[in-house]
């Protein structure tokens, strides 16, 4: 065994993490050398086959820092003399002083105030008895590495980041491999050293800490070697030194400095030509019709039948202010408990863990909405969703690089790993227009966003969904785009890419949606909703189904629930039957119309006067039965009182009375406060429960009757 080989084994047995360098150079002979942790057996095996390889060490992974003093240079002004710590003498007469690095410290490359003195912490340093043309490295003493002295300059402590925070901090980096491919294909004709440095730093910034890091490092070295103006070894060594010494991209961003990016590379080298497409092999899927009939095909893996596809792309579209955030909060609450049946949907196969990026909401606000949804729908337990709010910065799947929209690959790669690690099955982005493809009418822009979502779903196996806004409605009906593909604003490429698409629109009874009197009916509905005599509702409709069956429309009622005792109610949704919601609103519209007609001056002869008289005919038995004062009555009592005095030819009232919940309809009739027999009649609910559960309190006075 050569002296170098034996020394390498000895160093490994002493606990040093070392790696081989090519004979006579500082050029690592292996990939991943900066993090290599070879056992003594690994070292022995390698140097048995490569006995003349030099011994390299990365100080950082060995918890070391090295002061490199080039004492042989005339400009060297080192004045601290020899240092009492582990020391190595270089063939040229320089000195390497090894110290135990401070925990978490980062060190500058230069020792300020001194010339020809470097500080080496991350990168390649060689150990004795490595050989060069000028001679061999030799131990100057046999001391151990002492703690780093206080006078040794540092760059402060390395910042500790949450995994997702680290990912988001670097999300503006270039994300596709166009710049990398440009370096791989380009000849090295860059005569300017500054441009050479820019390309190396840009390549490192774009691809360090990504899945392309090893490829980018090799592309950088190979490109440097294609220059014929210097020796290969010198260029290779210089390339490796620059790459190893380059600042961590996230530390660079945190410093506030502007990095060189992929745009710099593409500007200096040009964009690569598109790769040729090989249409052989598996470019096409050949289908044998006869064999297909007997072939066993895998079923679609649904998280929720006919609603969420594992690994699929989903979206909900609706107008601003319709209640999309409340809907998503309810959805997350139902998925985390596995109770999607509470939403009128098929039951989930199991509790589903969700990751939600709310780019326009604070995370704590979403937390309150989810809690309100759980209270309102009596949900408990379940998985733990991951919420990311706007206070952490918008999540951008696509970035603009030199005028082109490219995927934010660093973020996407990191997110995929986080999804896998957390066992997340659904990722929701809200809303679409904050994800980076700002030009929604550009197919190229939105296609990058959709492709990014596909990359996330295919890489992680999770379903991906996003919330989107509708275009300005060109019709007068606010629900005109219910269940319609046109509800997705912008390029048709958005809707085309979906596996499942749903719309969220205000739920209106048919009388308020279409017909000559629709606008007037909607005004009546708003009056009733503002008065609290009927609920507000939205509807979910299916617009696109790749696999499965189209779900029936589901209605949701707006409710408010406290998230803490005595606190302000937080908005939530409760699923109800569409028919029940429409009946509630239709009845409220009719009541408002009757009351408004009764209160209006009689302009058409006996019509309005007759309605007033009929209300009086109904009100009389109520006052007679109870008298002045406050009384409790069930709805059965109310029905009995009015049973014998219902106007026989009042068509509007007939329609009200013939619907379900007769007593409630009669209570609603008096909600607007008509005057009856010298008294004001005003009917309202008590408490938060429905009237049909509680009955009513009837209070009759010369001023008002309150129920």
C-alpha positions as CSV (number, residue, x, y, z in Angstrom):
1,X,0.0,0.0,0.0
2,X,1.4,3.4,-1.0
3,X,2.0,6.1,1.6
4,X,-1.0,8.0,0.3
5,X,-3.3,5.0,0.5
6,X,-2.2,4.1,4.0
7,X,-2.5,7.7,5.2
8,X,-6.1,7.8,3.8
9,X,-7.0,4.7,5.7
10,X,-5.4,6.0,8.9
11,X,-7.3,9.3,8.5
12,X,-10.6,7.5,8.0
13,X,-9.9,5.3,11.1
14,X,-9.3,8.5,13.1
15,X,-12.8,9.7,12.2
16,X,-12.1,12.1,9.3
17,X,-14.6,12.1,6.4
18,X,-12.4,12.1,3.4
19,X,-12.8,11.6,-0.4
20,X,-10.4,10.9,-3.3
21,X,-9.0,13.5,-5.7
22,X,-7.4,12.7,-9.0
23,X,-3.6,12.1,-8.8
24,X,-1.6,15.3,-8.7
25,X,-4.7,17.6,-8.5
26,X,-7.4,19.0,-6.1
27,X,-10.1,17.7,-8.5
28,X,-12.5,15.3,-6.7
29,X,-12.7,11.9,-8.3
30,X,-16.2,11.2,-7.1
31,X,-19.6,12.9,-7.1
32,X,-21.3,14.0,-3.9
33,X,-17.9,14.6,-2.3
34,X,-19.1,17.5,-0.2
35,X,-21.4,15.2,1.8
36,X,-19.4,12.0,1.5
37,X,-19.1,9.9,4.7
38,X,-16.9,7.0,3.7
39,X,-16.2,4.3,6.2
40,X,-12.6,3.0,6.6
41,X,-13.7,0.0,4.5
42,X,-14.8,2.3,1.7
43,X,-11.6,4.2,1.9
44,X,-9.5,1.0,1.9
45,X,-11.4,-0.4,-1.1
46,X,-11.1,2.8,-3.1
47,X,-7.4,3.4,-2.6
48,X,-6.6,-0.2,-3.2
49,X,-7.8,0.4,-6.8
50,X,-6.5,4.0,-7.0
51,X,-3.4,4.0,-4.9
52,X,-2.1,7.4,-6.2
53,X,-5.3,9.4,-5.7
54,X,-4.8,12.5,-3.5
55,X,-6.7,12.9,-0.2
56,X,-9.5,15.5,-0.1
57,X,-11.5,16.8,2.8
58,X,-14.5,19.2,3.0
59,X,-13.9,21.1,6.3
60,X,-17.6,21.9,6.8
61,X,-18.7,18.3,7.1
62,X,-15.8,17.6,9.4
63,X,-16.8,20.5,11.7
64,X,-13.5,22.3,10.7
65,X,-12.5,25.7,9.4
66,X,-9.1,26.3,7.7
67,X,-6.9,29.4,7.6
68,X,-4.9,29.2,4.4
69,X,-1.8,31.5,4.5
70,X,0.1,31.8,1.3
71,X,3.3,33.0,3.1
72,X,5.4,32.5,0.0
73,X,3.7,35.4,-1.8
74,X,5.3,38.8,-1.5
75,X,2.0,40.6,-0.8
76,X,1.3,38.3,2.2
77,X,1.0,40.4,5.3
78,X,0.2,37.7,7.9
79,X,1.5,38.9,11.2
80,X,0.1,36.3,13.7
81,X,3.0,33.8,13.2
82,X,2.6,30.1,13.6
83,X,-0.7,29.0,15.3
84,X,-0.8,26.2,17.9
85,X,-3.3,23.9,16.3
86,X,-3.4,21.1,13.7
87,X,-1.3,22.5,10.8
88,X,-0.3,21.4,7.3
89,X,2.5,22.8,5.1
90,X,1.9,23.0,1.4
91,X,4.5,22.2,-1.3
92,X,4.7,25.9,-2.2
93,X,5.6,26.9,1.4
94,X,2.1,28.0,2.5
95,X,0.4,27.0,5.8
96,X,-3.0,25.5,6.5
97,X,-4.2,26.0,10.1
98,X,-7.2,23.7,11.1
99,X,-9.6,24.8,13.8
100,X,-12.8,23.3,15.3
101,X,-15.6,25.4,13.7
102,X,-18.1,27.2,15.8
103,X,-21.5,25.4,15.8
104,X,-23.7,26.8,13.0
105,X,-21.2,29.5,12.0
106,X,-20.6,30.5,8.4
107,X,-17.3,31.9,7.3
108,X,-16.2,34.3,4.6
109,X,-13.8,33.2,1.9
110,X,-11.3,36.0,2.6
111,X,-9.7,37.1,5.9
112,X,-10.4,40.8,5.9
113,X,-7.3,43.0,6.4
114,X,-4.9,40.3,5.2
115,X,-3.6,39.7,1.7
116,X,-3.0,36.2,0.4
117,X,-5.0,34.7,3.3
118,X,-8.1,32.7,2.7
119,X,-10.7,31.1,5.1
120,X,-11.8,27.7,3.9
121,X,-15.0,26.1,5.3
122,X,-16.9,24.5,2.4
123,X,-15.1,23.0,-0.5
124,X,-11.9,21.0,-1.2
125,X,-8.8,21.1,0.9
126,X,-6.1,18.3,0.5
127,X,-4.3,16.5,3.3
128,X,-0.8,15.0,3.5
129,X,0.8,13.2,1.9
130,X,-1.1,14.3,-1.3
131,X,1.4,14.9,-4.2
132,X,1.6,17.6,-6.8
133,X,4.3,18.5,-9.4
134,X,5.8,21.0,-7.0
135,X,6.0,18.5,-4.1
136,X,3.8,17.0,-1.4
137,X,1.7,18.2,1.5
138,X,3.2,17.5,4.9
139,X,2.1,17.6,8.5
140,X,3.6,20.6,10.3
141,X,2.8,19.2,13.8
142,X,0.7,16.4,15.4
143,X,-1.6,18.7,17.4
144,X,-5.4,18.4,17.4
145,X,-7.7,21.1,16.0
146,X,-8.2,23.8,18.6
147,X,-11.5,25.8,18.9
148,X,-11.8,28.6,16.3
149,X,-10.3,31.8,17.8
150,X,-12.6,34.7,18.5
151,X,-10.6,36.9,16.1
152,X,-11.5,34.6,13.2
153,X,-14.1,36.4,11.0
154,X,-17.6,34.8,10.6
155,X,-20.7,35.6,8.6
156,X,-23.0,34.9,11.6
157,X,-25.1,31.8,12.3
158,X,-26.7,29.9,9.6
159,X,-30.4,30.6,9.6
160,X,-32.8,27.9,10.7
161,X,-35.8,27.5,8.5
162,X,-39.0,25.6,8.6
163,X,-39.0,23.2,5.6
164,X,-41.9,24.9,3.8
165,X,-40.5,28.4,4.7
166,X,-37.2,27.4,3.0
167,X,-39.0,26.3,-0.1
168,X,-41.1,29.5,-0.3
169,X,-38.1,31.7,0.3
170,X,-36.4,30.4,-2.9
171,X,-39.5,30.2,-5.1
172,X,-38.4,32.9,-7.4
173,X,-35.5,30.9,-8.7
174,X,-35.6,29.6,-12.3
175,X,-37.4,26.3,-12.5
176,X,-37.1,24.5,-15.8
177,X,-33.9,23.1,-17.3
178,X,-33.7,25.5,-20.3
179,X,-30.7,27.3,-18.9
180,X,-29.1,24.0,-17.9
181,X,-29.6,22.6,-21.4
182,X,-28.1,25.8,-22.9
183,X,-24.9,25.3,-20.9
184,X,-24.8,21.6,-21.9
185,X,-25.1,22.5,-25.6
186,X,-23.0,25.7,-25.8
187,X,-19.4,26.1,-26.8
188,X,-17.2,28.0,-24.4
189,X,-16.4,31.2,-26.3
190,X,-16.7,33.6,-23.3
191,X,-13.5,35.6,-23.2
192,X,-14.5,37.8,-20.3
193,X,-13.7,36.4,-16.9
194,X,-16.7,38.4,-15.3
195,X,-19.1,36.8,-17.7
196,X,-17.6,33.4,-17.0
197,X,-18.2,34.0,-13.3
198,X,-21.8,35.2,-13.9
199,X,-22.6,32.0,-15.8
200,X,-21.2,29.8,-13.0
201,X,-22.9,31.7,-10.2
202,X,-26.2,31.8,-12.1
203,X,-26.1,28.1,-12.7
204,X,-25.4,27.4,-9.0
205,X,-28.1,29.8,-7.9
206,X,-30.7,28.2,-10.2
207,X,-30.0,24.5,-9.5
208,X,-28.2,24.1,-6.2
209,X,-30.5,22.3,-3.7
210,X,-32.7,20.9,-6.5
211,X,-32.9,17.6,-8.2
212,X,-30.7,19.0,-11.0
213,X,-27.8,19.9,-8.8
214,X,-25.4,17.1,-9.8
215,X,-26.2,17.5,-13.5
216,X,-25.7,21.3,-13.3
217,X,-22.4,21.0,-11.6
218,X,-21.1,18.6,-14.2
219,X,-22.5,20.7,-17.0
220,X,-20.6,23.7,-15.6
221,X,-17.3,21.8,-15.4
222,X,-17.7,20.3,-18.9
223,X,-18.6,23.7,-20.4
224,X,-15.4,25.2,-18.8
225,X,-13.3,22.5,-20.3
226,X,-14.6,23.3,-23.8
227,X,-12.4,26.5,-23.6
228,X,-9.1,26.0,-25.4
229,X,-7.4,29.0,-24.1
230,X,-6.0,27.4,-20.9
231,X,-5.0,24.0,-19.5
232,X,-7.8,21.6,-18.7
233,X,-6.7,20.9,-15.2
234,X,-6.5,24.5,-14.2
235,X,-10.0,25.3,-15.7
236,X,-11.5,22.2,-14.1
237,X,-10.1,23.1,-10.7
238,X,-11.2,26.7,-11.1
239,X,-14.7,25.6,-12.0
240,X,-15.0,23.3,-9.0
241,X,-13.6,26.0,-6.7
242,X,-16.2,28.5,-7.9
243,X,-19.0,26.0,-7.5
244,X,-18.1,24.9,-4.0
245,X,-17.5,28.5,-2.8
246,X,-20.8,29.8,-4.2
247,X,-23.2,31.0,-1.5
248,X,-26.2,28.9,-0.6
249,X,-29.1,30.3,-2.8
250,X,-31.4,30.8,0.2
251,X,-28.7,32.6,2.2
252,X,-28.0,34.8,-0.8
253,X,-31.7,35.7,-1.1
254,X,-31.8,36.4,2.7
255,X,-28.9,38.8,2.3
256,X,-31.0,41.1,0.0
257,X,-28.5,40.9,-2.9
258,X,-29.7,40.4,-6.4
259,X,-28.5,37.0,-7.8
260,X,-27.5,36.1,-11.3
261,X,-30.3,33.8,-12.7
262,X,-31.2,31.6,-15.6
263,X,-32.0,34.8,-17.6
264,X,-28.3,35.7,-17.3
265,X,-27.3,32.4,-18.8
266,X,-29.8,32.5,-21.6
267,X,-28.8,36.1,-22.4
268,X,-25.1,35.2,-22.6
269,X,-25.4,31.7,-24.3
270,X,-28.8,31.8,-26.0
271,X,-31.7,29.4,-25.6
272,X,-31.3,25.7,-26.6
273,X,-33.0,24.4,-29.7
274,X,-36.0,22.1,-29.1
275,X,-35.1,18.5,-28.8
276,X,-36.1,16.1,-31.5
277,X,-39.1,13.9,-30.8
278,X,-38.6,10.1,-31.2
279,X,-41.9,8.7,-32.4
280,X,-40.9,5.1,-32.1
281,X,-41.0,2.9,-29.0
282,X,-43.8,3.9,-26.7
283,X,-44.7,7.2,-28.3
284,X,-48.1,5.7,-29.2
285,X,-50.4,3.4,-27.2
286,X,-51.6,0.6,-29.5
287,X,-55.0,-0.8,-28.7
288,X,-56.1,-4.2,-29.8
289,X,-59.9,-4.2,-29.9
290,X,-60.4,-7.9,-29.3
291,X,-57.9,-8.0,-26.5
292,X,-59.4,-4.9,-24.9
293,X,-62.7,-6.7,-24.3
294,X,-61.0,-9.2,-22.0
295,X,-58.3,-6.9,-20.5
296,X,-58.7,-6.1,-16.8
297,X,-58.4,-2.3,-16.5
298,X,-57.8,-0.6,-13.2
299,X,-60.7,1.3,-11.6
300,X,-60.4,5.0,-11.1
301,X,-59.1,5.6,-7.5
302,X,-61.6,8.1,-6.0
303,X,-61.0,9.8,-2.7
304,X,-64.7,10.7,-2.7
305,X,-66.8,8.9,-5.3
306,X,-67.7,11.0,-8.3
307,X,-66.1,14.0,-6.7
308,X,-62.4,13.8,-5.9
309,X,-60.0,11.6,-8.0
310,X,-56.7,10.6,-6.4
311,X,-54.0,12.3,-8.5
312,X,-56.6,14.2,-10.5
313,X,-57.0,17.9,-11.2
314,X,-60.1,19.7,-9.8
315,X,-61.5,23.2,-9.6
316,X,-64.4,25.2,-8.3
317,X,-65.4,28.4,-10.0
318,X,-67.7,31.2,-8.8
319,X,-68.2,34.9,-8.7
320,X,-66.5,37.1,-6.1
321,X,-68.2,37.1,-2.7
322,X,-70.3,34.0,-3.4
323,X,-68.8,32.1,-0.4
324,X,-66.0,30.1,-1.9
325,X,-63.8,30.4,1.2
326,X,-66.6,29.2,3.4
327,X,-67.2,26.3,1.1
328,X,-63.5,25.2,1.1
329,X,-63.5,25.6,4.9
330,X,-66.5,23.2,5.1
331,X,-64.9,20.9,2.6
332,X,-61.7,20.7,4.6
333,X,-63.7,20.1,7.8
334,X,-65.6,17.3,6.2
335,X,-62.5,15.7,4.6
336,X,-60.5,15.8,7.8
337,X,-63.3,13.8,9.5
338,X,-64.2,11.7,6.5
339,X,-67.8,13.0,6.7
340,X,-68.4,14.4,3.2
341,X,-71.9,13.0,3.5
342,X,-72.6,16.1,5.7
343,X,-72.2,18.1,2.5
344,X,-74.7,16.1,0.6
345,X,-71.8,14.3,-1.2
346,X,-70.9,10.6,-1.3
347,X,-69.1,9.5,1.9
348,X,-65.3,9.7,1.8
349,X,-63.5,6.4,1.7
350,X,-61.5,7.6,4.8
351,X,-60.4,10.8,6.4
352,X,-58.5,12.8,3.9
353,X,-55.5,15.0,4.8
354,X,-55.6,18.4,3.0
355,X,-53.0,21.1,2.3
356,X,-54.6,24.5,1.6
357,X,-52.7,27.5,0.2
358,X,-55.0,30.5,0.9
359,X,-53.1,33.3,-1.0
360,X,-55.8,35.9,-0.1
361,X,-56.7,34.8,3.4
362,X,-54.8,34.7,6.7
363,X,-54.2,31.2,8.0
364,X,-55.7,32.1,11.4
365,X,-58.9,33.3,9.6
366,X,-59.2,30.0,7.8
367,X,-58.7,28.2,11.1
368,X,-61.7,30.1,12.5
369,X,-63.8,29.3,9.5
370,X,-63.0,25.6,9.7
371,X,-63.9,25.6,13.4
372,X,-67.2,27.4,12.7
373,X,-67.9,24.8,10.0
374,X,-67.2,22.0,12.5
375,X,-69.5,23.6,15.1
376,X,-72.3,24.3,12.5
377,X,-72.2,20.7,11.2
378,X,-71.3,18.9,14.5
379,X,-68.0,17.5,13.2
380,X,-65.3,16.2,15.5
381,X,-61.8,14.8,15.2
382,X,-60.1,13.7,12.0
383,X,-56.8,14.3,10.3
384,X,-54.7,17.5,10.6
385,X,-54.9,19.8,7.5
386,X,-51.9,22.0,6.6
387,X,-52.9,25.7,6.1
388,X,-50.7,28.3,4.4
389,X,-52.1,31.9,4.4
390,X,-51.2,35.1,2.7
391,X,-49.1,36.3,5.6
392,X,-46.4,33.9,4.4
393,X,-46.5,35.3,0.8
394,X,-48.3,34.1,-2.2
395,X,-47.5,30.6,-3.5
396,X,-46.3,31.0,-7.1
397,X,-46.2,27.8,-9.3
398,X,-45.0,29.8,-12.3
399,X,-42.5,32.7,-12.5
400,X,-41.7,35.2,-15.3
401,X,-38.2,34.7,-16.4
402,X,-36.9,37.1,-19.1
403,X,-40.5,37.5,-20.4
404,X,-41.3,33.8,-20.4
405,X,-43.5,32.0,-17.9
406,X,-41.6,28.9,-16.5
407,X,-42.5,26.5,-13.7
408,X,-41.1,27.2,-10.3
409,X,-39.4,23.9,-10.2
410,X,-37.5,24.4,-6.9
411,X,-40.8,25.1,-5.1
412,X,-42.6,22.3,-6.9
413,X,-39.9,19.7,-6.1
414,X,-39.9,20.8,-2.4
415,X,-43.7,20.7,-2.2
416,X,-43.9,17.2,-3.7
417,X,-41.5,16.0,-1.0
418,X,-43.6,17.8,1.8
419,X,-46.8,16.2,0.4
420,X,-45.2,12.7,0.5
421,X,-43.8,13.2,4.0
422,X,-47.0,14.5,5.4
423,X,-49.2,11.9,3.6
424,X,-51.3,14.7,2.2
425,X,-54.0,13.5,-0.3
426,X,-55.4,16.8,-1.5
427,X,-53.7,20.1,-2.2
428,X,-55.9,23.2,-2.8
429,X,-54.6,26.5,-4.3
430,X,-56.8,29.6,-3.8
431,X,-57.2,31.5,-6.1
432,X,-55.8,30.7,-9.5
433,X,-54.8,34.2,-10.5
434,X,-52.2,34.4,-7.7
435,X,-50.2,31.3,-8.9
436,X,-48.1,33.2,-11.4
437,X,-49.9,32.9,-14.7
438,X,-51.1,36.5,-14.6
439,X,-52.2,36.5,-18.2
440,X,-55.3,34.4,-17.8
441,X,-56.3,34.8,-21.5
442,X,-52.9,33.5,-22.7
443,X,-53.0,29.8,-23.3
444,X,-49.2,29.7,-22.9
445,X,-49.3,31.4,-19.5
446,X,-52.1,29.3,-18.0
447,X,-50.8,26.1,-19.5
448,X,-47.7,26.5,-17.5
449,X,-49.7,26.8,-14.4
450,X,-51.9,23.8,-15.3
451,X,-48.7,21.8,-16.1
452,X,-47.2,22.7,-12.8
453,X,-50.3,21.4,-11.0
454,X,-50.1,18.2,-13.1
455,X,-46.4,17.9,-12.1
456,X,-47.4,18.1,-8.4
457,X,-50.2,15.5,-8.7
458,X,-48.1,13.1,-10.8
459,X,-45.0,13.5,-8.5
460,X,-46.9,13.1,-5.2
461,X,-49.9,11.1,-6.1
462,X,-52.1,13.7,-4.4
463,X,-55.3,15.2,-5.9
464,X,-54.8,18.9,-6.8
465,X,-57.6,21.5,-6.8
466,X,-57.8,25.3,-7.3
467,X,-60.4,28.0,-6.9
468,X,-61.1,30.3,-9.8
469,X,-63.2,33.4,-10.5
470,X,-65.9,33.8,-13.1
471,X,-65.9,36.3,-15.9
472,X,-68.2,39.3,-15.7
473,X,-71.7,38.0,-16.3
474,X,-73.2,39.4,-19.5
475,X,-76.7,38.4,-18.5
476,X,-78.9,39.8,-15.8
477,X,-79.3,36.5,-13.9
478,X,-76.6,36.1,-11.2
479,X,-76.8,32.3,-11.6
480,X,-76.6,32.3,-15.4
481,X,-73.3,30.3,-15.4
482,X,-74.3,27.5,-13.0
483,X,-72.8,24.2,-14.1
484,X,-71.4,25.9,-17.2
485,X,-67.8,25.5,-18.6
486,X,-67.9,29.3,-19.3
487,X,-67.7,29.9,-15.6
488,X,-63.9,29.7,-15.6
489,X,-62.4,33.1,-16.4
490,X,-59.7,33.3,-19.0
491,X,-58.3,30.9,-21.5
492,X,-60.2,27.7,-22.4
493,X,-57.0,25.8,-21.5
494,X,-57.9,26.1,-17.9
495,X,-61.2,24.2,-18.1
496,X,-59.8,21.7,-20.7
497,X,-57.1,20.5,-18.3
498,X,-59.6,19.6,-15.6
499,X,-60.6,16.1,-14.6
500,X,-63.5,17.4,-12.4
501,X,-65.1,20.9,-12.5
502,X,-67.7,22.4,-10.2
503,X,-69.4,25.8,-10.0
504,X,-70.5,27.7,-6.9
505,X,-73.3,30.3,-7.6
506,X,-76.1,32.0,-5.6
507,X,-79.1,29.7,-5.4
508,X,-82.2,31.4,-6.7
509,X,-85.7,30.0,-7.1
510,X,-86.8,29.8,-10.7
511,X,-89.1,32.9,-10.3
512,X,-86.0,35.0,-9.4
513,X,-83.8,33.6,-12.2
514,X,-85.8,33.8,-15.3
515,X,-89.0,35.4,-16.6
516,X,-90.3,38.9,-17.0
517,X,-90.6,39.6,-13.2
518,X,-87.3,38.0,-12.3
519,X,-85.6,41.3,-11.3
520,X,-88.5,42.4,-9.2
521,X,-88.6,38.9,-7.5
522,X,-84.9,39.2,-6.7
523,X,-85.5,42.5,-5.0
524,X,-88.2,40.9,-2.9
525,X,-85.9,38.1,-2.1
526,X,-83.2,40.5,-1.0
527,X,-85.7,42.3,1.2
528,X,-86.7,39.1,2.9
529,X,-83.0,38.0,3.4
530,X,-82.0,41.4,4.8
531,X,-85.0,41.1,7.2
532,X,-83.8,37.7,8.3
533,X,-87.1,36.0,7.3
534,X,-85.4,33.6,4.9
535,X,-81.9,32.2,4.5
536,X,-79.1,32.9,1.9
537,X,-78.0,29.9,-0.1
538,X,-75.4,28.9,-2.7
539,X,-75.4,25.8,-5.0
540,X,-72.7,23.5,-6.1
541,X,-73.2,22.1,-9.6
542,X,-71.2,19.7,-11.7
543,X,-69.7,21.3,-14.9
544,X,-67.2,18.5,-15.9
545,X,-66.7,14.9,-15.1
546,X,-63.8,12.8,-16.5
547,X,-64.9,9.6,-14.8
548,X,-67.9,8.7,-12.7
549,X,-71.4,10.2,-12.6
550,X,-72.4,13.8,-12.5
551,X,-73.5,14.7,-8.9
552,X,-76.8,16.3,-8.3
553,X,-76.8,19.9,-7.3
554,X,-76.2,20.6,-3.6
555,X,-77.4,23.7,-1.7
556,X,-75.7,25.3,1.2
557,X,-77.2,27.7,3.7
558,X,-75.2,30.6,5.2
559,X,-75.2,30.4,9.0
560,X,-73.1,31.9,11.8
561,X,-71.5,30.1,14.7
562,X,-69.4,31.3,17.6
563,X,-65.9,29.8,17.8
564,X,-65.6,30.8,21.4
565,X,-68.3,31.6,24.1
566,X,-69.6,35.1,23.7
567,X,-67.4,35.7,20.6
568,X,-68.6,37.1,17.3
569,X,-70.3,34.5,15.1
570,X,-68.2,33.3,12.2
571,X,-69.7,32.5,8.8
572,X,-70.2,28.9,7.9
573,X,-72.2,26.7,5.6
574,X,-74.8,23.9,6.1
575,X,-75.9,21.6,3.4
576,X,-79.6,21.5,2.7
577,X,-81.9,20.0,0.1
578,X,-82.1,22.2,-3.0
579,X,-85.9,21.8,-3.0
580,X,-86.2,23.0,0.6
581,X,-83.9,26.0,-0.1
582,X,-85.9,27.0,-3.1
583,X,-89.2,26.5,-1.2
584,X,-88.0,28.7,1.6
585,X,-86.9,31.5,-0.7
586,X,-90.0,31.2,-2.9
587,X,-92.3,31.5,0.1
588,X,-90.4,34.5,1.4
589,X,-90.6,36.2,-2.0
590,X,-94.4,35.7,-2.0
591,X,-94.8,37.0,1.5
592,X,-92.8,40.1,0.7
593,X,-94.8,40.7,-2.5
594,X,-98.1,40.4,-0.6
595,X,-97.0,42.7,2.2
596,X,-95.7,45.3,-0.3
597,X,-98.9,45.2,-2.3
598,X,-101.0,45.5,0.9
599,X,-99.0,48.5,2.1
600,X,-99.1,50.2,-1.3
601,X,-101.8,52.8,-2.1
602,X,-104.8,51.2,-3.8
603,X,-104.3,52.3,-7.4
604,X,-106.1,49.4,-9.0
605,X,-109.4,49.6,-7.3
606,X,-110.4,46.7,-5.0
607,X,-107.3,44.5,-5.4
608,X,-105.0,46.1,-2.8
609,X,-107.9,46.9,-0.5
610,X,-109.1,43.3,-0.7
611,X,-105.6,42.0,0.4
612,X,-105.6,44.4,3.3
613,X,-109.0,43.2,4.4
614,X,-107.9,39.6,4.1
615,X,-104.9,40.2,6.3
616,X,-107.2,41.8,8.8
617,X,-109.5,38.8,8.6
618,X,-106.6,36.6,9.4
619,X,-105.3,38.9,12.1
620,X,-108.6,39.2,14.0
621,X,-108.8,35.6,15.3
622,X,-105.2,35.9,16.5
623,X,-105.9,39.0,18.6
624,X,-109.2,37.5,19.8
625,X,-107.6,34.2,20.8
626,X,-104.7,35.7,22.8
627,X,-105.6,39.3,23.7
628,X,-103.2,42.0,24.8
629,X,-100.0,40.7,26.3
630,X,-97.3,38.1,25.8
631,X,-98.2,34.4,25.2
632,X,-96.5,31.2,23.9
633,X,-98.1,29.2,21.2
634,X,-97.1,26.2,19.2
635,X,-97.4,26.2,15.4
636,X,-100.2,23.7,15.8
637,X,-102.1,26.4,17.8
638,X,-101.4,28.9,15.1
639,X,-102.7,26.6,12.4
640,X,-105.9,25.9,14.4
641,X,-106.6,29.6,15.0
642,X,-106.3,30.4,11.3
643,X,-107.9,27.2,9.9
644,X,-111.4,28.6,10.0
645,X,-110.6,32.1,8.8
646,X,-108.3,31.5,5.8
647,X,-109.5,33.7,2.9
648,X,-111.0,31.4,0.3
649,X,-110.2,33.5,-2.7
650,X,-106.8,34.9,-1.8
651,X,-104.6,33.0,-4.3
652,X,-101.3,34.1,-3.0
653,X,-102.1,33.1,0.5
654,X,-103.5,29.8,-0.8
655,X,-100.1,29.0,-2.3
656,X,-98.4,29.9,1.0
657,X,-100.8,27.9,3.1
658,X,-100.6,24.8,0.9
659,X,-96.8,24.4,1.2
660,X,-95.0,22.5,4.0
661,X,-94.9,24.0,7.4
662,X,-98.2,25.9,7.4
663,X,-97.7,27.6,10.7
664,X,-94.3,28.8,9.6
665,X,-95.8,30.3,6.5
666,X,-98.3,32.1,8.5
667,X,-95.7,33.4,10.9
668,X,-93.7,34.6,7.9
669,X,-96.7,36.4,6.6
670,X,-96.8,38.7,9.6
671,X,-93.0,39.3,9.6
672,X,-93.3,42.6,7.7
673,X,-95.5,44.2,10.4
674,X,-98.9,45.0,8.9
675,X,-101.5,46.9,10.9
676,X,-104.4,44.7,12.0
677,X,-107.4,46.0,14.0
678,X,-105.6,49.0,15.4
679,X,-102.5,46.9,16.3
680,X,-99.1,46.5,14.7
681,X,-98.4,42.8,13.8
682,X,-94.7,41.9,13.7
683,X,-93.5,38.3,13.7
684,X,-89.9,37.2,14.2
685,X,-88.0,34.1,15.4
686,X,-86.7,33.7,18.9
687,X,-83.2,32.2,19.4
688,X,-81.1,30.5,16.8
689,X,-83.3,27.5,16.2
690,X,-86.0,27.2,13.6
691,X,-89.5,28.3,14.3
692,X,-90.8,24.8,13.7
693,X,-88.8,23.5,16.6
694,X,-89.7,26.3,19.2
695,X,-93.2,27.4,18.4
696,X,-93.6,31.2,18.9
697,X,-94.0,33.9,21.5
698,X,-96.9,36.1,20.7
699,X,-96.9,39.6,22.2
700,X,-99.8,41.9,21.3
701,X,-99.9,45.6,22.1
702,X,-101.1,48.8,20.6
703,X,-97.5,49.2,19.3
704,X,-96.3,45.8,18.1
705,X,-96.9,42.1,18.1
706,X,-93.6,40.2,18.4
707,X,-93.2,36.4,17.8
